[in-house]
Amino acid sequence: MILRKQTVWLLTMLAVMVVLSGYYLVKGPTDQVPTSGNQQAVQKQEQISGVVVESKQVEQAPQATPVDAKNNKQEATAQPANTPATPDLSKQTAGNAVLPVADTTSEIFQGYKMKREAQVQQQKDEQLAIMSNADSTPQAVAEAKAKYEELSSQDNATMTVEEMLKASGYQDAVVFVQDDKVTVIVQKDKLSANEAVEIIAHVKQHLNVPATNINVQFKSS
């Protein structure tokens, strides 16, 4: 009789163990699913104040809106048809520099870069004029020299970012720097949130500007 009770008890415990094992086999992986790529992208956006870019096709490069400091979010929306897609540098372009008529996206990006280079060269020429002016005070000459070197360093960093973006797989890229604000335009049909975050990270690293001052746009081929 005692042996029978022990046998029943052992069988009961064995059944319970089998049930528990089956439960953990079914339930376990659900609790240990690794974080998805989208969740990782969101976490990375929160760390560096990233952007969320619409994936729909647009005629012009979208304009990224300023970061909401409270929610730490930034969304990119397409600009209206009558809104320029690039920074207005017409007032800052040197002399009578005229951009050629662009028929392709590659030519448009070349036009962007020509305009940017003309702007930087004009600013450099202004500093050189101060340094070469016999009437300039030593302080003015020193400030002009520092500004000239800053412009040269900034220009080199800008081109470095453009080359890095092209090496990352973008067909082309152009970076505009105005005061402490940066606009980045890449040539691509669509731009994901994670890609925009990576672009912001590159710009922060090389141009030393906060993420809230970085505007990421894209232009389709």
C-alpha positions as CSV (number, residue, x, y, z in Angstrom):
1,M,0.0,0.0,0.0
2,I,2.8,2.4,1.0
3,L,4.7,1.5,-2.2
4,R,1.6,2.2,-4.3
5,K,1.2,5.7,-2.7
6,Q,4.9,6.5,-3.3
7,T,4.5,5.4,-7.0
8,V,1.4,7.6,-7.4
9,W,3.2,10.6,-5.8
10,L,6.3,10.1,-8.0
11,L,4.1,9.9,-11.1
12,T,2.2,13.1,-10.0
13,M,5.5,15.0,-9.5
14,L,6.8,13.8,-12.9
15,A,3.6,15.0,-14.6
16,V,3.9,18.4,-12.9
17,M,7.6,18.7,-14.1
18,V,6.6,17.8,-17.6
19,V,3.9,20.4,-17.6
20,L,6.2,23.1,-16.2
21,S,8.9,22.2,-18.8
22,G,6.4,22.5,-21.6
23,Y,5.2,25.9,-20.2
24,Y,8.7,27.3,-20.1
25,L,9.6,26.0,-23.5
26,V,6.6,27.8,-24.9
27,K,6.7,30.9,-22.7
28,G,10.4,31.4,-22.4
29,P,11.4,32.7,-25.9
30,T,8.5,35.2,-25.8
31,D,10.1,36.9,-22.8
32,Q,13.5,36.9,-24.3
33,V,12.9,38.2,-27.8
34,P,15.7,40.6,-28.7
35,T,14.9,44.3,-29.3
36,S,13.8,44.9,-32.8
37,G,15.7,47.2,-35.2
38,N,12.9,49.8,-34.9
39,Q,13.1,49.8,-31.1
40,Q,16.9,50.2,-31.3
41,A,16.5,53.1,-33.7
42,V,14.0,54.8,-31.3
43,Q,16.5,54.4,-28.4
44,K,19.3,55.8,-30.5
45,Q,17.1,58.8,-31.6
46,E,16.4,59.5,-27.9
47,Q,20.1,59.5,-27.1
48,I,21.1,62.1,-29.8
49,S,17.8,63.8,-30.4
50,G,17.2,62.1,-33.8
51,V,14.6,62.7,-36.4
52,V,11.7,60.7,-37.8
53,V,11.6,61.0,-41.6
54,E,8.5,60.2,-43.7
55,S,9.2,57.5,-46.2
56,K,6.7,58.6,-48.8
57,Q,7.9,59.9,-52.1
58,V,8.0,63.7,-52.3
59,E,8.8,66.1,-55.2
60,Q,11.2,68.2,-53.1
61,A,13.5,67.5,-50.2
62,P,11.4,67.6,-46.9
63,Q,12.1,70.2,-44.3
64,A,12.9,68.8,-40.8
65,T,11.1,70.6,-38.1
66,P,12.8,71.8,-34.9
67,V,13.2,69.2,-32.1
68,D,10.5,69.3,-29.5
69,A,12.6,69.7,-26.3
70,K,9.8,68.3,-24.1
71,N,9.1,65.2,-26.1
72,N,12.6,64.8,-27.5
73,K,11.1,64.1,-31.0
74,Q,11.6,65.6,-34.4
75,E,9.5,64.8,-37.5
76,A,10.3,65.7,-41.1
77,T,7.5,66.9,-43.3
78,A,7.5,67.7,-47.0
79,Q,7.7,71.3,-47.9
80,P,4.9,73.0,-49.8
81,A,5.5,73.3,-53.5
82,N,6.2,77.0,-53.3
83,T,8.8,76.6,-50.5
84,P,12.5,76.4,-51.5
85,A,14.0,73.1,-50.6
86,T,17.5,74.5,-49.9
87,P,18.8,77.3,-47.8
88,D,18.4,80.7,-49.4
89,L,22.0,81.7,-50.1
90,S,21.3,84.1,-53.0
91,K,22.1,87.1,-50.8
92,Q,25.4,85.6,-49.7
93,T,26.7,84.4,-53.1
94,A,29.9,86.1,-54.2
95,G,29.7,88.6,-57.1
96,N,27.6,87.7,-60.0
97,A,28.0,84.0,-59.7
98,V,25.2,82.3,-61.6
99,L,24.3,78.6,-61.3
100,P,23.9,76.6,-64.5
101,V,20.4,75.3,-65.3
102,A,20.2,71.8,-63.7
103,D,18.4,69.1,-65.6
104,T,19.4,66.1,-63.4
105,T,19.6,65.5,-59.7
106,S,23.4,65.2,-60.0
107,E,23.6,68.6,-61.7
108,I,21.3,70.0,-58.9
109,F,23.8,68.8,-56.3
110,Q,26.7,70.3,-58.2
111,G,24.8,73.6,-58.2
112,Y,24.3,73.3,-54.5
113,K,28.0,72.8,-54.0
114,M,29.0,75.6,-56.3
115,K,26.8,78.0,-54.4
116,R,28.2,76.9,-51.1
117,E,31.8,77.3,-52.3
118,A,31.0,80.7,-53.7
119,Q,29.6,81.8,-50.3
120,V,32.6,80.5,-48.4
121,Q,35.1,82.1,-50.8
122,Q,33.3,85.4,-50.4
123,Q,33.6,85.2,-46.7
124,K,37.3,84.3,-47.0
125,D,38.0,87.2,-49.3
126,E,36.4,89.6,-46.8
127,Q,38.8,88.4,-44.1
128,L,41.8,88.6,-46.5
129,A,40.9,92.2,-47.4
130,I,40.9,93.1,-43.7
131,M,44.3,91.4,-43.2
132,S,45.9,93.1,-46.2
133,N,44.4,96.6,-45.4
134,A,47.2,98.9,-44.1
135,D,44.6,100.7,-42.0
136,S,43.5,97.6,-40.1
137,T,44.4,97.5,-36.4
138,P,46.4,94.6,-35.1
139,Q,43.3,93.4,-33.3
140,A,41.2,93.5,-36.5
141,V,44.0,91.6,-38.4
142,A,44.1,88.9,-35.6
143,E,40.4,88.5,-35.6
144,A,40.3,88.3,-39.4
145,K,43.0,85.7,-39.4
146,A,41.2,83.6,-36.8
147,K,37.9,83.9,-38.8
148,Y,39.7,82.9,-42.0
149,E,41.2,79.8,-40.4
150,E,37.8,78.9,-38.9
151,L,36.2,79.1,-42.3
152,S,38.9,76.9,-43.8
153,S,38.6,74.3,-41.1
154,Q,34.8,74.4,-41.4
155,D,35.0,74.0,-45.1
156,N,37.3,71.0,-44.8
157,A,35.0,69.4,-42.2
158,T,32.0,70.0,-44.4
159,M,33.6,68.2,-47.4
160,T,34.7,65.4,-45.1
161,V,31.1,64.8,-44.0
162,E,29.9,64.9,-47.7
163,E,32.5,62.2,-48.6
164,M,31.6,60.1,-45.6
165,L,28.0,60.2,-46.6
166,K,28.8,59.2,-50.2
167,A,31.0,56.4,-48.9
168,S,28.0,55.2,-46.7
169,G,26.0,54.6,-49.9
170,Y,24.3,57.9,-50.7
171,Q,24.6,58.9,-54.3
172,D,25.5,62.4,-53.4
173,A,25.4,64.8,-50.4
174,V,25.8,68.5,-49.7
175,V,26.2,70.3,-46.4
176,F,25.4,73.9,-45.8
177,V,26.6,75.7,-42.7
178,Q,25.0,79.0,-41.6
179,D,26.2,80.4,-38.3
180,D,25.5,77.5,-35.9
181,K,22.9,75.7,-38.0
182,V,23.6,73.0,-40.5
183,T,21.4,71.7,-43.4
184,V,22.3,68.3,-44.9
185,I,20.7,67.2,-48.2
186,V,21.3,63.6,-49.5
187,Q,20.5,62.1,-52.8
188,K,18.2,59.2,-52.1
189,D,14.7,58.1,-53.0
190,K,13.7,57.4,-49.4
191,L,15.3,58.2,-46.0
192,S,14.6,56.1,-42.9
193,A,14.6,57.4,-39.4
194,N,17.7,55.4,-38.5
195,E,19.6,56.8,-41.6
196,A,18.7,60.3,-40.5
197,V,20.0,59.6,-37.0
198,E,23.3,58.4,-38.5
199,I,23.6,61.5,-40.6
200,I,23.1,63.7,-37.5
201,A,25.8,61.7,-35.7
202,H,28.3,62.3,-38.5
203,V,27.5,66.0,-38.5
204,K,27.8,66.4,-34.8
205,Q,31.1,64.6,-34.7
206,H,32.8,66.7,-37.4
207,L,31.1,70.1,-37.2
208,N,30.5,70.2,-33.5
209,V,26.9,71.4,-33.5
210,P,24.0,70.2,-31.4
211,A,21.5,67.8,-33.0
212,T,18.7,70.4,-32.6
213,N,20.5,72.6,-35.1
214,I,20.9,70.0,-37.8
215,N,18.3,69.8,-40.6
216,V,18.3,66.6,-42.6
217,Q,16.6,66.5,-46.0
218,F,16.7,64.1,-49.0
219,K,16.1,64.6,-52.7
220,S,15.1,61.7,-54.9
221,S,17.1,60.8,-58.0
